């Protein structure tokens, strides 16, 4: 087979698997799991073959006109460069692991057939985005992912949290997609084509008339899809869905799509210094804010959700300083270790005996009961904290090196100010990332909560994939030194300055958190967990409705009470209350957007009922009265009719005489 044929099959196979799974889910349930796993694994194998053939060299391009439009044509096109080839391998690997993992995690779920089909469709849509060479075709995959995320996040639709989270994810991402669509049209109008190669050629020739406007419109869509400030609030709430879905969204689809889109069209954004500066500021606020929020969360999945937002901020920062190689490198590295973290969190949740949420303050004794999750999560957390020689160290250092070069003027792709913004925010976030990673490990595996009943050994399908993904989490950073050709041909090795600063801040963050944990653990050694009234910082338990509004898990008095052995409270101090709620952005959006929209809707409803309906009812009543009057005139008496006719004739005659006299 040619490389083009193999590339076409990569997104096509999961799509066919999704269609077959939906059709046969009820009539032939025995085929559901094979149809979920085999097409995805086959797509992964083909993606590896495509990457091997592409080899990091010249991009593979192929196109056929999809439909004549009379103006800007739309082509069914492939554009596979080194970035696309490696990203497709990541998507295939993570999706395969998620499908295998889900066969055990959702074994008894009655809606597993539709779940598996949607995961396959999700995978197909992301692969379409990765391989597409036409922006309109890319948009199809972009929007299909949004629909899939809506259904998958709301998989547990019986719970109000899942319903609210799925709707919020859909609406917030759509809020960014509207300007994104306008940006695509504006870009095509300037470039005269939707083909990515044509757009890049137009940029190189200076053919964009409105580069800043186009870039800012596109960035709105990227902020929504990749959960960047200020459109990031949907991602922590999306943890109400099944944990394997969280792994897929955070590691290889959905949120990765926005970063990948900017990387593919980076020259469009680099044509505007203002757009790069906006992207740098957005990345810095996202990095630091999400890291502070992660340090205050009790639910393990919400910690990882805010962690994803922050790591995506690193990728946006690399793009803001004009280095797409560093951004994609961190995208790939992060995809591996974040998939491990979420899937291991699923094992933790399974072992803790809960459904989809797990408060770390309730955990105890898990390290010896789930050794596979313990060791693989340890590896992934070290990679997240950027400790050498794990993959996260090399990819995060690549971002810091790019920011350093831009800040010092060694590269003129982006403004020096953008470089300083990303560098300072990146170092501060490295400190905070190591802090919340250490806190998660200590609370989850060294906590003093109430030990849940032992549910026995975890299924092999759940444990095996953790080790598969742990390998790139450990080794990918070392292997990437031989893949320079895949990343625009420049080395992604750390420099002494950034390595010392980055690793130093990470170690400092971890050690400070450990010292804080030892201090609060010693202080709370004689405070029983759940003694709410006895603890000076205790907070009352919240109802389920309040939990949805404030994003506090409604676990009851024990889980809702703050754990006196939580180092996050000591480290953040008065800031903890604000960080735990995501700095009240949801409350702000409610006040600025939700309430005015609801007030406007109430006004429209009032006008419709009291004004429009009044006129409608009045028109009907008037017609009824007129009909009643006419009905009364119909007496059936011929003499009456003749009298009225005669009277009318007299009136007309008099009127005619008066008119003639006046004339």
GUBALUM-472361 format. One line per 10 residues: number of its first residue (from 0); their letters; for each residue x negated, y negated, z of C-alpha. Coordinates in Angstrom, 2 decimals, padded with zeros to 5 digits. Layout:
BEGIN
NUM = a = X/Y/Z ~ ...
***
This chain:
BEGIN
0 = xxxxxxxxxx = 000.00/000.00/000.00 ~ -001.07/-003.56/-000.62 ~ -001.62/-005.93/002.28 ~ 001.45/-007.89/001.20 ~ 003.66/-004.80/001.33 ~ 002.37/-003.87/004.76 ~ 002.98/-007.42/005.97 ~ 006.57/-007.36/004.74 ~ 007.20/-004.13/006.64 ~ 005.91/-005.55/009.93
10 = xxxxxxxxxx = 008.98/-007.75/010.69 ~ 011.31/-005.56/008.62 ~ 010.92/-002.35/010.65 ~ 012.06/-003.81/014.01 ~ 014.95/-005.50/012.20 ~ 016.07/-002.18/010.72 ~ 015.65/-000.55/014.13 ~ 017.86/-003.24/015.68 ~ 020.56/-002.77/013.03 ~ 020.51/001.02/013.38
20 = xxxxxxxxxx = 020.55/000.77/017.17 ~ 023.64/-001.44/017.14 ~ 025.42/000.86/014.70 ~ 024.54/004.14/016.44 ~ 024.46/002.97/020.05 ~ 027.89/004.32/020.87 ~ 028.34/007.11/018.35 ~ 024.87/008.68/018.73 ~ 023.35/007.59/022.06 ~ 020.55/010.14/021.76
30 = xxxxxxxxxx = 018.99/008.08/018.96 ~ 018.94/004.81/020.91 ~ 015.54/005.20/022.58 ~ 013.72/006.49/019.47 ~ 015.24/003.68/017.41 ~ 014.06/001.20/020.02 ~ 010.50/002.46/020.39 ~ 009.40/003.99/017.08 ~ 010.06/001.05/014.69 ~ 008.35/-001.36/017.08
40 = xxxxxxxxxx = 005.33/000.88/017.52 ~ 005.16/001.38/013.74 ~ 005.27/-002.40/013.26 ~ 002.40/-002.75/015.74 ~ 000.31/-000.18/013.84 ~ 000.99/-001.94/010.55 ~ 000.10/-005.29/012.12 ~ -003.25/-003.82/013.14 ~ -003.80/-002.61/009.57 ~ -002.91/-006.04/008.18
50 = xxxxxxxxxx = -005.33/-007.68/010.62 ~ -008.09/-005.24/009.64 ~ -007.57/-005.96/005.95 ~ -007.35/-009.70/006.45 ~ -010.52/-009.54/008.48 ~ -010.52/-013.19/009.50 ~ -011.39/-014.22/005.97 ~ -009.36/-015.93/003.28 ~ -005.67/-016.23/004.04 ~ -003.27/-013.79/002.38
60 = xxxxxxxxxx = -000.63/-015.74/000.43 ~ 002.35/-014.39/-001.47 ~ 005.66/-016.00/-002.38 ~ 008.82/-015.60/-004.37 ~ 011.53/-018.20/-004.74 ~ 014.38/-017.40/-002.39 ~ 016.94/-019.66/-003.99 ~ 016.91/-022.65/-006.34 ~ 017.90/-025.80/-004.47 ~ 017.65/-028.47/-007.13
70 = xxxxxxxxxx = 015.23/-030.46/-004.98 ~ 012.77/-029.03/-002.46 ~ 012.55/-025.26/-003.15 ~ 012.77/-022.61/-000.44 ~ 010.42/-019.65/-000.88 ~ 010.24/-016.26/000.77 ~ 006.53/-016.65/001.45 ~ 003.76/-015.04/003.48 ~ 000.77/-016.92/004.83 ~ -001.50/-014.69/006.92
80 = xxxxxxxxxx = -004.73/-016.18/008.21 ~ -006.81/-015.02/011.17 ~ -004.47/-016.68/013.68 ~ -001.39/-015.05/012.19 ~ -003.01/-011.61/011.98 ~ -004.12/-011.58/015.63 ~ -000.88/-013.09/016.93 ~ 001.15/-010.41/015.13 ~ -001.00/-007.73/016.79 ~ -000.26/-009.29/020.19
90 = xxxxxxxxxx = 003.48/-009.45/019.48 ~ 003.55/-005.83/018.32 ~ 001.54/-004.60/021.30 ~ 003.58/-006.41/023.95 ~ 006.91/-005.56/022.29 ~ 005.95/-001.87/022.07 ~ 004.97/-001.82/025.74 ~ 008.20/-003.60/026.71 ~ 010.33/-001.11/024.77 ~ 008.55/001.87/026.31
100 = xxxxxxxxxx = 008.74/000.31/029.77 ~ 012.44/-000.46/029.34 ~ 013.33/003.18/028.67 ~ 012.59/003.82/032.34 ~ 013.40/000.43/033.87 ~ 016.92/000.35/032.36 ~ 017.44/004.10/032.29 ~ 020.86/003.96/033.94 ~ 022.00/000.68/032.43 ~ 025.21/001.19/030.40
110 = xxxxxxxxxx = 024.28/-001.73/028.12 ~ 020.85/-000.39/027.27 ~ 021.71/000.24/023.56 ~ 022.59/-003.39/022.90 ~ 019.63/-004.51/025.03 ~ 017.16/-002.41/023.05 ~ 018.58/-003.60/019.74 ~ 018.30/-007.23/020.80 ~ 014.70/-006.72/021.91 ~ 013.91/-005.27/018.48
120 = xxxxxxxxxx = 015.65/-008.20/016.79 ~ 013.75/-010.59/019.06 ~ 010.48/-008.95/018.01 ~ 011.40/-009.09/014.33 ~ 012.24/-012.80/014.57 ~ 008.91/-013.64/016.21 ~ 006.98/-011.64/013.61 ~ 008.87/-013.55/010.92 ~ 007.73/-016.81/012.49 ~ 004.14/-015.57/012.63
130 = xxxxxxxxxx = 003.88/-014.36/009.03 ~ 006.15/-016.88/007.33 ~ 004.61/-019.23/004.79 ~ 007.76/-021.34/004.35 ~ 009.11/-023.64/007.04 ~ 012.76/-022.88/006.31 ~ 012.21/-019.15/006.60 ~ 010.22/-019.81/009.77 ~ 013.21/-021.75/011.08 ~ 015.39/-018.66/010.65
140 = xxxxxxxxxx = 013.16/-016.64/012.97 ~ 012.92/-019.64/015.31 ~ 016.69/-019.84/015.72 ~ 017.28/-016.07/015.87 ~ 014.94/-015.96/018.86 ~ 017.07/-018.60/020.56 ~ 020.20/-016.51/020.09 ~ 018.45/-013.33/021.29 ~ 017.17/-015.10/024.39 ~ 020.73/-016.24/025.17
150 = xxxxxxxxxx = 022.04/-012.67/025.16 ~ 019.03/-011.09/026.86 ~ 018.72/-013.64/029.66 ~ 022.45/-013.15/030.27 ~ 022.17/-009.35/030.21 ~ 023.43/-009.15/033.81 ~ 026.42/-011.29/032.89 ~ 028.34/-010.12/035.97 ~ 026.20/-012.47/038.07 ~ 026.80/-016.23/037.88
160 = xxxxxxxxxx = 023.03/-016.84/037.90 ~ 022.54/-014.91/034.68 ~ 025.47/-016.59/032.95 ~ 024.29/-020.05/033.96 ~ 020.66/-019.29/033.04 ~ 021.50/-017.99/029.57 ~ 023.66/-021.01/028.80 ~ 021.03/-023.38/030.14 ~ 018.28/-021.76/028.08 ~ 020.37/-022.02/024.94
170 = xxxxxxxxxx = 021.43/-025.64/025.46 ~ 018.03/-026.97/026.51 ~ 016.22/-025.34/023.60 ~ 018.93/-026.56/021.21 ~ 018.38/-030.06/022.58 ~ 014.85/-029.85/021.22 ~ 015.83/-028.03/018.04 ~ 017.96/-030.92/016.71 ~ 015.04/-033.37/016.34 ~ 012.87/-030.42/015.29
180 = xxxxxxxxxx = 015.16/-029.77/012.32 ~ 015.11/-033.47/011.41 ~ 011.33/-033.37/011.60 ~ 011.17/-030.42/009.22 ~ 013.35/-032.25/006.69 ~ 011.28/-035.43/007.02 ~ 008.07/-033.43/006.60 ~ 009.40/-031.68/003.49 ~ 010.61/-035.01/002.07 ~ 007.11/-036.49/002.43
190 = xxxxxxxxxx = 005.25/-033.39/001.26 ~ 007.75/-032.36/-001.42 ~ 007.73/-028.73/-000.27 ~ 008.57/-026.44/002.63 ~ 005.56/-024.22/001.88 ~ 002.98/-024.43/004.65 ~ 000.08/-024.45/002.21 ~ 001.75/-027.28/000.28 ~ 002.35/-029.28/003.46 ~ -001.27/-028.89/004.55
200 = xxxxxxxxxx = -002.41/-029.91/001.08 ~ -000.24/-033.02/001.23 ~ -001.69/-033.93/004.64 ~ -005.24/-033.52/003.35 ~ -004.40/-035.81/000.42 ~ -002.84/-038.42/002.73 ~ 000.62/-037.75/001.37 ~ 002.56/-038.15/004.64 ~ 004.33/-041.50/004.79 ~ 005.59/-041.16/008.38
210 = xxxxxxxxxx = 003.10/-038.90/010.24 ~ 003.88/-040.20/013.74 ~ 007.65/-039.93/013.35 ~ 007.41/-036.43/011.89 ~ 005.00/-035.25/014.58 ~ 007.08/-036.59/017.46 ~ 010.28/-035.05/016.08 ~ 008.55/-031.69/015.76 ~ 007.09/-031.99/019.26 ~ 010.60/-032.25/020.69
220 = xxxxxxxxxx = 011.39/-028.79/019.34 ~ 008.07/-027.44/020.55 ~ 008.71/-028.83/024.05 ~ 012.03/-027.01/024.17 ~ 010.90/-023.70/022.75 ~ 007.56/-023.57/024.62 ~ 008.97/-024.98/027.88 ~ 006.87/-028.12/028.07 ~ 007.73/-031.20/030.10 ~ 010.42/-032.49/030.10
230 = xxxxxxxxxx = 012.33/-029.56/028.51 ~ 010.78/-026.81/030.63 ~ 013.51/-026.45/033.24 ~ 015.25/-023.54/031.49 ~ 012.35/-021.11/031.85 ~ 012.30/-020.56/035.65 ~ 016.07/-020.00/035.63 ~ 015.70/-017.47/032.81 ~ 014.22/-015.08/035.41 ~ 017.80/-013.98/036.09
240 = xxxxxxxxxx = 017.44/-011.63/033.11 ~ 015.81/-008.19/033.16 ~ 012.11/-008.28/033.99 ~ 010.97/-006.64/030.70 ~ 012.74/-009.46/028.84 ~ 010.79/-011.96/030.92 ~ 007.57/-010.23/029.91 ~ 008.52/-010.38/026.24 ~ 009.58/-014.05/026.35 ~ 006.58/-015.23/028.34
250 = xxxxxxxxxx = 003.85/-013.17/026.73 ~ 004.54/-012.78/023.03 ~ 007.74/-014.43/021.78 ~ 009.91/-017.53/022.29 ~ 007.54/-019.73/024.33 ~ 004.56/-018.67/022.21 ~ 006.38/-019.74/019.05 ~ 006.07/-023.47/019.73 ~ 002.35/-023.29/020.43 ~ 001.79/-021.14/017.36
260 = xxxxxxxxxx = 003.79/-023.58/015.21 ~ 001.66/-026.55/016.27 ~ -001.52/-024.52/015.72 ~ -000.44/-023.59/012.22 ~ 000.47/-027.19/011.32 ~ -002.16/-028.93/013.45 ~ -003.33/-031.25/010.61 ~ 000.19/-032.74/010.57 ~ -000.13/-033.69/014.23 ~ -003.78/-034.71/013.90
270 = xxxxxxxxxx = -002.73/-037.27/011.28 ~ -001.27/-039.33/014.16 ~ -003.45/-040.33/017.10 ~ -000.31/-041.43/018.94 ~ 001.24/-037.96/018.59 ~ -001.91/-036.29/019.95 ~ -001.95/-038.67/022.90 ~ 001.71/-037.93/023.63 ~ 000.93/-034.20/023.42 ~ -002.01/-034.63/025.81
280 = xxxxxxxxxx = 000.10/-036.47/028.38 ~ 002.88/-033.90/028.02 ~ 000.37/-031.07/028.51 ~ -001.20/-032.71/031.58 ~ 002.15/-033.32/033.31 ~ 003.22/-029.78/032.47 ~ 000.03/-028.20/033.79 ~ -000.19/-029.98/037.11 ~ 003.54/-030.14/037.85 ~ 004.19/-026.47/037.12
290 = xxxxxxxxxx = 001.17/-025.36/039.17 ~ 002.43/-027.31/042.20 ~ 005.89/-025.83/041.73 ~ 004.46/-022.30/041.47 ~ 002.70/-022.79/044.79 ~ 006.05/-023.40/046.49 ~ 008.18/-020.56/045.06 ~ 009.15/-017.50/047.07 ~ 010.55/-015.38/044.26 ~ 007.71/-013.56/042.50
300 = xxxxxxxxxx = 009.21/-014.01/039.03 ~ 009.69/-017.75/039.50 ~ 006.01/-018.05/040.47 ~ 005.09/-016.30/037.23 ~ 007.55/-018.44/035.27 ~ 005.97/-021.68/036.45 ~ 002.60/-020.08/035.81 ~ 003.58/-019.51/032.18 ~ 004.63/-023.14/031.84 ~ 001.24/-024.23/033.13
310 = xxxxxxxxxx = -000.73/-021.90/030.87 ~ 001.28/-023.12/027.90 ~ 000.22/-026.57/029.02 ~ -003.41/-025.49/028.61 ~ -002.64/-024.40/025.06 ~ -000.89/-027.69/024.32 ~ -003.90/-029.48/025.76 ~ -006.24/-027.64/023.41 ~ -004.04/-028.62/020.49 ~ -003.96/-032.23/021.73
320 = xxxxxxxxxx = -007.75/-032.39/021.39 ~ -007.58/-030.82/017.93 ~ -008.90/-027.32/018.70 ~ -006.39/-024.74/017.51 ~ -008.95/-021.94/017.90 ~ -009.09/-022.48/021.67 ~ -005.30/-022.76/021.83 ~ -004.67/-019.49/019.99 ~ -007.46/-017.76/021.93 ~ -005.74/-018.67/025.19
330 = xxxxxxxxxx = -002.38/-017.71/023.68 ~ -003.67/-014.20/022.97 ~ -005.48/-013.82/026.28 ~ -002.52/-015.14/028.24 ~ -000.15/-012.84/026.37 ~ -002.03/-009.79/027.62 ~ -002.40/-010.65/031.29 ~ 001.01/-012.32/031.61 ~ 002.68/-009.20/030.20 ~ 000.86/-007.19/032.88
340 = xxxxxxxxxx = 001.99/-009.59/035.59 ~ 005.66/-009.46/034.64 ~ 005.79/-005.73/034.05 ~ 003.93/-005.14/037.32 ~ 006.40/-007.48/039.00 ~ 009.13/-005.22/037.61 ~ 007.49/-002.28/039.34 ~ 007.32/-004.33/042.54 ~ 011.01/-005.21/042.25 ~ 011.85/-001.56/041.56
350 = xxxxxxxxxx = 009.85/-000.47/044.60 ~ 011.38/-003.20/046.76 ~ 014.83/-001.88/045.89 ~ 016.27/-005.10/044.47 ~ 017.84/-005.81/041.09 ~ 016.16/-008.66/039.28 ~ 014.76/-010.89/042.02 ~ 012.17/-010.27/044.70 ~ 011.30/-012.67/047.51 ~ 007.64/-012.29/048.42
360 = xxxxxxxxxx = 008.44/-013.14/052.05 ~ 010.30/-009.80/052.26 ~ 007.50/-007.63/050.90 ~ 005.30/-005.32/052.89 ~ 003.36/-002.11/052.36 ~ 003.57/-002.17/048.56 ~ -000.15/-001.79/047.83 ~ -000.29/001.84/048.92 ~ 003.10/002.74/047.42 ~ 002.57/001.37/043.91
370 = xxxxxxxxxx = -001.20/001.59/043.31 ~ -000.90/001.22/039.53 ~ 000.94/-002.07/039.82 ~ -001.36/-003.17/042.63 ~ -004.60/-002.70/040.71 ~ -003.35/-003.90/037.33 ~ -001.71/-006.97/038.88 ~ -004.98/-007.70/040.67 ~ -006.82/-007.60/037.35 ~ -004.20/-009.83/035.72
380 = xxxxxxxxxx = -004.24/-012.34/038.58 ~ -008.04/-012.57/038.35 ~ -007.63/-013.23/034.63 ~ -004.96/-015.85/035.37 ~ -007.25/-017.52/037.89 ~ -010.02/-017.60/035.23 ~ -012.55/-015.60/037.24 ~ -015.39/-014.19/035.07 ~ -015.67/-011.78/033.31 ~ -011.89/-011.48/032.85
390 = xxxxxxxxxx = -010.26/-012.67/029.63 ~ -008.63/-015.72/031.17 ~ -012.02/-017.14/032.09 ~ -013.25/-017.23/028.49 ~ -010.02/-018.54/026.98 ~ -009.48/-021.22/029.62 ~ -013.10/-022.31/029.33 ~ -012.62/-022.65/025.58 ~ -009.86/-025.18/026.28 ~ -012.01/-027.10/028.77
400 = xxxxxxxxxx = -014.97/-027.12/026.37 ~ -012.80/-028.55/023.60 ~ -011.51/-031.25/025.97 ~ -015.05/-032.03/027.12 ~ -016.33/-032.46/023.56 ~ -013.44/-034.76/022.70 ~ -013.81/-036.80/025.90 ~ -017.53/-037.34/025.28 ~ -016.99/-038.27/021.65 ~ -018.67/-035.21/020.19
410 = xxxxxxxxxx = -015.52/-034.57/018.15 ~ -013.45/-037.27/016.51 ~ -010.35/-035.20/015.70 ~ -008.43/-036.67/018.64 ~ -008.74/-039.82/020.79 ~ -011.31/-039.65/023.58 ~ -008.60/-040.61/026.06 ~ -006.67/-037.46/025.20 ~ -009.80/-035.44/025.93 ~ -010.21/-036.98/029.38
420 = xxxxxxxxxx = -006.54/-036.45/030.20 ~ -006.70/-032.77/029.27 ~ -010.07/-032.20/030.97 ~ -009.12/-033.72/034.32 ~ -005.67/-032.09/034.34 ~ -007.19/-028.77/033.29 ~ -009.69/-028.74/036.16 ~ -007.04/-029.71/038.71 ~ -004.73/-027.02/037.35 ~ -007.55/-024.46/037.57
430 = xxxxxxxxxx = -007.74/-025.19/041.30 ~ -003.98/-024.89/041.74 ~ -003.72/-021.79/039.53 ~ -006.23/-019.90/041.65 ~ -004.36/-021.07/044.74 ~ -000.94/-019.77/043.71 ~ -002.44/-016.58/042.22 ~ -004.15/-015.86/045.54 ~ -000.98/-016.69/047.45 ~ 001.08/-014.34/045.27
440 = xxxxxxxxxx = -001.39/-011.49/045.81 ~ -001.53/-012.03/049.57 ~ 002.23/-012.31/050.08 ~ 003.13/-009.46/047.72 ~ 000.53/-006.93/048.86 ~ -000.61/-008.16/052.28 ~ 002.67/-009.63/053.48 ~ 004.43/-009.11/056.79 ~ 007.98/-008.74/055.53 ~ 010.40/-005.94/056.19
450 = xxxxxxxxxx = 009.26/-002.87/054.30 ~ 011.86/-001.59/051.84 ~ 012.72/002.10/051.66 ~ 010.32/004.17/049.56 ~ 011.96/005.06/046.22 ~ 009.24/007.53/045.31 ~ 006.69/007.45/042.51 ~ 007.32/004.97/039.74 ~ 008.16/006.38/036.27 ~ 005.17/007.09/034.02
460 = xxxxxxxxxx = 006.62/004.92/031.24 ~ 006.43/001.93/033.58 ~ 002.98/002.61/034.98 ~ 001.16/003.66/031.81 ~ 001.84/000.47/029.86 ~ 000.33/-001.56/032.70 ~ -003.06/000.06/032.12 ~ -002.73/-000.33/028.35 ~ -002.28/-004.08/028.74 ~ -004.89/-004.36/031.50
470 = xxxxxxxxxx = -007.63/-003.42/029.02 ~ -007.38/-006.61/026.92 ~ -006.85/-008.61/030.11 ~ -010.33/-007.51/031.12 ~ -012.18/-007.01/027.85 ~ -010.69/-009.38/025.27 ~ -012.73/-012.37/026.43 ~ -015.97/-010.45/025.99 ~ -014.92/-009.06/022.60 ~ -013.87/-012.42/021.15
480 = xxxxxxxxxx = -017.50/-013.51/020.80 ~ -017.65/-011.25/017.75 ~ -014.45/-012.69/016.27 ~ -015.61/-016.21/015.45 ~ -014.39/-015.88/011.87 ~ -010.86/-015.40/013.13 ~ -010.89/-018.74/014.98 ~ -011.85/-021.30/012.33 ~ -015.43/-020.06/012.37 ~ -016.66/-021.83/015.51
490 = xxxxxxxxxx = -017.82/-020.16/018.70 ~ -015.53/-020.08/021.71 ~ -018.19/-019.55/024.33 ~ -018.25/-021.52/027.60 ~ -020.75/-024.27/028.28 ~ -022.65/-024.53/031.54 ~ -020.81/-027.66/032.64 ~ -017.28/-026.39/032.16 ~ -018.16/-022.90/033.40 ~ -019.51/-024.28/036.67
500 = xxxxxxxxxx = -016.68/-026.79/037.11 ~ -013.90/-024.41/036.07 ~ -015.13/-021.40/038.04 ~ -016.05/-023.58/041.02 ~ -012.61/-025.12/041.25 ~ -010.97/-021.71/040.82 ~ -013.05/-020.16/043.60 ~ -012.35/-023.16/045.80 ~ -008.63/-022.82/045.22 ~ -008.68/-019.13/046.07
510 = xxxxxxxxxx = -010.81/-019.54/049.19 ~ -008.77/-022.47/050.50 ~ -005.57/-020.49/050.06 ~ -007.05/-017.45/051.79 ~ -008.20/-019.60/054.71 ~ -004.74/-021.17/054.95 ~ -003.15/-017.72/054.88 ~ -005.41/-016.48/057.70 ~ -004.53/-019.55/059.74 ~ -000.75/-019.30/059.33
520 = xxxxxxxxxx = -000.82/-015.52/059.75 ~ -002.63/-015.86/063.06 ~ -000.26/-018.59/064.18 ~ 002.82/-016.55/063.17 ~ 001.59/-013.21/064.50 ~ 004.14/-013.30/067.31 ~ 006.97/-014.92/065.33 ~ 009.40/-012.26/064.04 ~ 010.35/-012.69/060.42 ~ 013.87/-014.05/060.20
530 = xxxxxxxxxx = 013.75/-015.92/063.49 ~ 015.22/-018.94/061.78 ~ 016.18/-020.95/064.78 ~ 012.83/-020.43/066.48 ~ 010.79/-021.77/063.59 ~ 010.41/-025.56/063.38 ~ 010.47/-025.59/059.57 ~ 013.41/-023.24/059.27 ~ 016.02/-023.94/056.63 ~ 019.60/-022.63/056.86
540 = xxxxxxxxxx = 020.72/-019.84/054.63 ~ 022.44/-020.97/051.45 ~ 025.56/-019.72/049.79 ~ 025.54/-018.19/046.34 ~ 026.97/-021.38/044.81 ~ 024.33/-023.50/046.53 ~ 021.65/-021.08/045.39 ~ 022.62/-021.63/041.77 ~ 022.50/-025.40/042.20 ~ 019.28/-025.60/044.18
550 = xxxxxxxxxx = 017.59/-022.56/042.60 ~ 017.09/-020.98/046.02 ~ 017.57/-017.20/046.15 ~ 020.68/-016.45/048.19 ~ 019.20/-013.51/050.07 ~ 020.82/-014.29/053.40 ~ 019.31/-015.62/056.60 ~ 016.12/-013.57/056.56 ~ 015.07/-014.26/053.01 ~ 016.31/-017.82/053.01
560 = xxxxxxxxxx = 014.31/-018.66/056.09 ~ 010.77/-019.85/055.34 ~ 008.11/-017.31/056.10 ~ 005.87/-018.77/058.82 ~ 002.96/-016.90/057.18 ~ 003.31/-018.69/053.83 ~ 000.12/-020.64/053.05 ~ 001.94/-022.65/050.39 ~ 003.77/-024.67/053.05 ~ 000.53/-025.54/054.80
570 = xxxxxxxxxx = -001.26/-026.50/051.58 ~ 001.52/-028.63/050.12 ~ 002.78/-030.18/053.34 ~ 005.61/-032.68/052.74 ~ 005.34/-032.04/048.99 ~ 006.52/-028.44/049.43 ~ 010.22/-029.32/049.64 ~ 010.07/-031.22/046.36 ~ 007.87/-028.69/044.56 ~ 010.20/-025.83/045.54
580 = xxxxxxxxxx = 013.01/-027.45/043.55 ~ 010.85/-028.30/040.54 ~ 010.57/-031.93/041.69 ~ 014.35/-032.37/041.37 ~ 014.32/-032.58/037.57 ~ 017.52/-030.56/037.38 ~ 019.19/-032.97/039.79 ~ 017.92/-035.88/037.70 ~ 019.27/-034.36/034.49 ~ 022.56/-033.68/036.22
590 = xxxxxxxxxx = 022.85/-037.32/037.24 ~ 021.64/-038.78/033.94 ~ 023.19/-036.37/031.43 ~ 025.60/-033.83/032.89 ~ 027.76/-036.15/034.96 ~ 028.11/-038.83/032.24 ~ 029.04/-036.15/029.71 ~ 031.60/-034.68/032.07 ~ 032.96/-038.17/032.81 ~ 033.24/-038.85/029.09
600 = xxxxxxxxxx = 034.98/-035.53/028.62 ~ 037.42/-036.39/031.39 ~ 038.12/-039.75/029.74 ~ 038.73/-038.08/026.38 ~ 041.04/-035.58/028.04 ~ 042.96/-038.43/029.73 ~ 043.29/-040.34/026.45 ~ 044.40/-037.21/024.68 ~ 047.02/-036.30/027.26 ~ 048.27/-039.73/028.33
610 = xxxxxxxxxx = 047.88/-041.80/025.14 ~ 047.82/-039.56/022.09 ~ 050.29/-037.08/023.50 ~ 052.54/-039.97/024.61 ~ 052.77/-041.25/021.05 ~ 053.40/-037.75/019.77 ~ 056.09/-037.14/022.34 ~ 057.55/-040.60/021.62 ~ 057.72/-039.87/017.89 ~ 059.53/-036.62/018.60
620 = xxxxxxxxxx = 061.92/-038.27/021.07 ~ 062.71/-041.11/018.62 ~ 063.50/-038.63/015.89 ~ 065.73/-036.72/018.29 ~ 067.65/-039.86/019.30 ~ 068.08/-040.88/015.68 ~ 069.36/-037.41/014.86 ~ 071.81/-037.58/017.77 ~ 073.11/-040.95/016.58 ~ 073.58/-039.67/013.05
630 = xxxxxxxxxx = 075.25/-036.54/014.39 ~ 077.77/-038.68/016.27 ~ 078.61/-040.54/013.03 ~ 079.56/-037.25/011.36 ~ 083.20/-037.09/012.62 ~ 084.69/-035.21/009.68 ~ 087.46/-037.85/009.33 ~ 087.81/-038.98/005.69 ~ 089.54/-042.21/006.65 ~ 086.60/-043.15/008.88
640 = xxxxxxxxxx = 084.14/-042.50/006.07 ~ 086.23/-044.68/003.67 ~ 086.47/-047.46/006.25 ~ 082.69/-047.46/006.72 ~ 082.19/-047.42/002.97 ~ 084.56/-050.36/002.54 ~ 082.88/-052.31/005.33 ~ 079.50/-051.68/003.78 ~ 080.72/-052.87/000.41 ~ 082.07/-056.06/001.96
650 = xxxxxxxxxx = 078.75/-056.69/003.73 ~ 076.85/-056.21/000.48 ~ 079.25/-058.52/-001.39 ~ 078.90/-061.27/001.21 ~ 075.14/-060.88/001.14 ~ 075.12/-061.18/-002.65 ~ 077.25/-064.37/-002.54 ~ 074.95/-065.93/000.04 ~ 071.89/-065.11/-002.02 ~ 073.48/-066.59/-005.15
660 = xxx = 074.49/-069.75/-003.28 ~ 071.01/-070.16/-001.95 ~ 069.52/-069.82/-005.40
***
